[in-house]
């Protein structure tokens, strides 16, 4: 994770340098605030990755004397395709549309559909084609 920490350190440095330059060039508060918050967010990720890189033993990607074969093998579990995020987003869209129209009946329908969609997404590995 050391390489990732260095990448985010570069990004943090970039935004720390760009933020005051943007402020002096434009004088705009909104863009400057967004750049400062981006710098803080990148700094937070840098500290997190640097902290964990110091605590764990180096991966093969982090060592200069590593062989390609050391990185071979199973990487992890990657979920297959799923339609449930689409239905969760659609139900959230119904809820937001109901809030915009102040149609409480539409908000209730959206929450009902959202509960069904979220339950389907949570329990998709318990039944059907991808059951464990």
Secondary structure, 3 states (H helix, E strand, C coil): CHHHHHHHHHHHHHHHHHHHHHHHHHCCHHHHHHHHHHHHHHHHHHHHHHHHHHHCCCCHHHCCCCCHHHHCCCCCCCCCCCCHHHHHHHHHHHHHHHHHHCCHHHHHHHHHHHHHHHHHHHCCCCCCCCCC
